[in-house]
Amino acid sequence: MSYRVVFTDPHQHEFNDAVLALMRDAGVELECRLCQSEQEIIDFCRDANAVMTSASQISAPVIESMEKCQVIARLGIGYDNVDHVAAASKGIPVTNVPGFCTEEVANHTIALLLACARKIPQLDGEIRQGTWQQEHALPARRLSTQCLGLVGFGSIGQAVATRALTLGMRVIFFDPYASPESLASDVQRFETLEDLLGEADFVSLHLPLTSETERCFGRSAFAAMKSGAILLNTSRGGVVEESALIEALESGKISAAGLDVLEQEPPEASNPLLNMTNVVMTPHCAAHTSDAMDELRLRAAEEVVRALRKEPLKHVVNGVTFP
């Protein structure tokens, strides 16, 4: 028996031989097409037995048009681009791939922290323009005298904490959903976000993008931060109210920001963040190593094969299971 599986983001992922062999052995005929509009996604996915996606918007109309789909497999951890509620109402499981990039994102967060704290991009730019001024590295403080506040204490937040503790930093966190087993004696839990923001020299966001967290970090959050603090975001751009971030940077309320994610990706050329030397940005690539990408693609493909075989799925995010 053969199955038609479609992938809507071939420009972002190239499947290796292991993934292709897995699918071939399962009778999968894989079709890849870059879909630019909702109607193109509808036409492409209508009679597919399974849909794999990375960044494409799998909306309610797309899901409603699906005639044979047995699973929607999101290549990543977050699944805010898939209407998982609409999928659940149609009995289609939505899966993700948690944990594939914990090491990478934690390391990237620390890299942004160091880049901001030590003004590395600014100093590099000055040297390339003919300026050699050591005092431009100041003001700066020892990391061992500073506090890192983590907003979200899942696997990535915990991995960041481990690295920051190694650097001698004090680490605190706010996460009302953190399980007791995730609590360590060397990190301190804060009961309110406001209290954490008033204590932390660095604030690092590790939140999923949901209706609850969308733009949750706005003007009131920046007002609660310590003057001169630094914001780090390697989670989702949508959890930060970008206009409030720009205001906080322009006013000097916060001294810098390290951002792997933005509200709009890629940003408009007119985005003020692009002209701020105290903002370090990377193109939503914190998860990207060859190892992580290979693991991501293989695990997503394995979920698709399990779904086609009506086997139990490992990571369903919308509560749909096979009878």
SVG drawing of the C-alpha trace seen along z (x, -y; Angstrom):
<svg xmlns="http://www.w3.org/2000/svg" viewBox="-15 -58 58 60">
<polyline fill="none" stroke="black" stroke-width="0.4" points="0.0,0.0 1.3,-3.4 0.7,-6.7 0.9,-10.3 2.8,-12.5 3.3,-16.1 5.9,-18.6 5.2,-22.3 8.6,-23.7 11.2,-22.1 13.3,-25.3 14.0,-24.9 14.7,-21.1 16.5,-18.6 15.8,-15.1 18.9,-12.8 19.1,-9.2 18.0,-7.8 14.7,-9.7 14.1,-8.9 14.8,-5.2 12.4,-5.1 9.6,-6.6 10.3,-4.4 10.2,-1.3 6.8,-2.4 5.4,-2.8 5.5,-6.6 5.5,-8.7 6.9,-12.0 6.0,-15.2 7.7,-18.5 6.4,-21.9 6.9,-25.4 3.4,-26.8 3.1,-30.5 -0.6,-31.0 -3.4,-29.4 -5.1,-28.2 -1.8,-26.5 -1.6,-24.7 -5.2,-23.6 -4.7,-22.3 -1.4,-20.5 -2.7,-18.9 -6.3,-18.0 -5.8,-14.3 -2.6,-13.7 -2.4,-10.9 -0.1,-13.0 1.2,-16.5 4.6,-17.6 5.3,-21.3 7.8,-23.7 6.6,-27.3 3.6,-27.1 0.3,-28.3 -1.9,-25.2 -5.1,-27.1 -8.6,-25.9 -9.7,-26.2 -6.6,-24.1 -7.5,-21.5 -11.2,-21.5 -10.3,-20.7 -8.2,-17.7 -9.9,-14.5 -7.5,-11.7 -5.0,-13.2 -4.0,-11.0 -1.4,-13.2 0.0,-16.8 3.7,-16.6 5.3,-19.9 9.1,-19.9 9.9,-21.7 8.9,-22.2 6.4,-25.1 3.2,-24.5 1.7,-28.0 1.5,-27.8 -0.9,-24.8 -4.5,-25.2 -4.4,-22.2 -7.9,-22.9 -9.4,-22.6 -7.3,-19.5 -8.6,-18.0 -12.2,-18.7 -11.6,-16.7 -9.8,-13.9 -6.4,-14.6 -3.4,-14.3 -0.8,-17.1 2.7,-16.1 5.9,-18.0 9.5,-17.1 10.3,-18.3 13.9,-18.3 15.7,-18.0 17.6,-21.3 17.8,-21.8 21.6,-21.9 21.7,-24.2 19.2,-26.8 20.7,-26.9 24.2,-27.5 22.8,-30.2 21.2,-31.9 24.5,-32.1 26.2,-33.3 23.7,-36.2 24.2,-36.9 27.9,-37.2 27.7,-39.1 25.5,-41.7 27.4,-41.8 30.8,-42.2 29.6,-44.4 31.2,-42.1 29.3,-43.1 29.8,-46.8 33.5,-46.5 34.0,-44.2 32.3,-46.9 34.4,-49.7 37.7,-47.8 36.6,-47.2 35.9,-50.9 39.4,-51.8 38.6,-52.4 40.7,-50.7 39.3,-51.9 39.5,-49.4 37.5,-51.7 34.5,-51.3 34.1,-47.9 33.0,-49.7 30.8,-49.9 30.8,-46.1 30.5,-43.9 31.7,-40.5 29.1,-37.9 29.7,-36.3 28.2,-39.5 25.0,-39.3 21.7,-37.6 20.0,-35.7 16.2,-35.6 14.6,-32.8 11.0,-33.3 10.0,-29.7 11.8,-26.7 11.2,-23.8 14.1,-21.8 15.7,-24.7 15.4,-27.0 16.9,-24.4 19.8,-23.9 20.5,-27.6 20.5,-27.6 23.1,-24.9 25.4,-26.9 24.8,-30.2 25.7,-28.6 28.9,-27.3 29.7,-31.0 29.2,-31.8 25.9,-33.7 23.0,-33.6 20.0,-32.1 16.3,-32.7 13.2,-31.7 9.5,-32.3 7.3,-29.5 3.9,-28.7 3.8,-25.4 7.2,-24.1 7.1,-20.6 8.6,-19.9 11.2,-17.5 12.6,-20.4 13.5,-22.5 17.1,-22.5 18.6,-23.7 21.0,-26.1 18.2,-28.1 15.6,-30.2 11.9,-30.1 10.0,-33.4 6.3,-33.4 5.6,-36.5 7.0,-37.7 7.2,-41.3 9.4,-40.2 11.8,-38.4 12.0,-41.3 13.0,-43.6 15.8,-41.3 17.4,-40.1 20.3,-41.8 19.5,-39.6 16.0,-38.3 15.8,-35.3 12.5,-34.3 11.7,-30.6 8.0,-30.5 5.8,-28.9 3.7,-31.2 0.1,-30.6 -3.0,-32.8 -1.9,-33.2 1.7,-34.3 1.2,-36.3 2.7,-39.8 2.8,-39.1 6.1,-40.8 5.0,-44.5 5.3,-47.9 4.4,-46.8 7.1,-44.1 9.8,-46.5 8.8,-49.0 9.3,-46.3 12.8,-45.4 15.9,-46.8 17.3,-49.9 20.1,-48.8 19.1,-45.2 19.4,-43.1 16.6,-41.1 17.3,-37.8 14.7,-36.0 15.3,-32.7 11.7,-31.5 9.2,-33.2 9.1,-36.8 5.4,-37.0 5.7,-36.8 7.3,-40.3 5.5,-43.5 8.2,-44.8 7.1,-48.5 7.5,-48.3 11.0,-46.7 12.0,-49.5 10.8,-52.2 12.7,-50.5 15.9,-50.5 15.5,-54.0 14.8,-55.4 17.7,-53.5 15.5,-51.6 17.2,-48.4 20.8,-48.6 20.7,-45.9 18.8,-43.0 19.9,-39.7 17.2,-38.4 17.0,-35.2 13.4,-35.9 11.2,-38.8 7.5,-39.6 7.9,-39.7 10.5,-37.4 12.4,-38.6 12.0,-42.2 11.0,-45.2 14.0,-47.3 12.4,-50.2 12.5,-48.2 14.3,-50.5 16.0,-47.5 18.2,-47.1 19.9,-50.4 20.5,-49.9 24.1,-48.9 23.1,-47.5 20.8,-44.9 22.3,-41.6 20.2,-39.6 20.3,-36.2 17.8,-34.9 15.8,-32.4 18.7,-29.9 19.3,-29.0 18.3,-25.4 20.4,-25.0 23.2,-22.5 23.5,-19.7 23.0,-17.2 19.9,-18.8 18.4,-19.2 19.1,-15.5 17.4,-14.5 14.4,-16.7 13.7,-15.4 14.1,-11.8 11.9,-12.0 9.2,-13.9 9.3,-11.3 9.1,-8.5 5.9,-10.0 4.4,-10.1 5.2,-6.4 3.7,-5.5 0.5,-7.4 0.2,-5.7 0.6,-2.3 -1.9,-3.3 0.8,-2.8 0.8,-4.9 2.3,-8.4 5.0,-9.7 4.3,-13.5 0.7,-14.5 0.0,-18.1 -3.8,-18.2 -5.0,-15.1 -6.0,-13.1 -5.2,-9.4 -6.0,-6.4 -8.7,-4.0"/>
</svg>
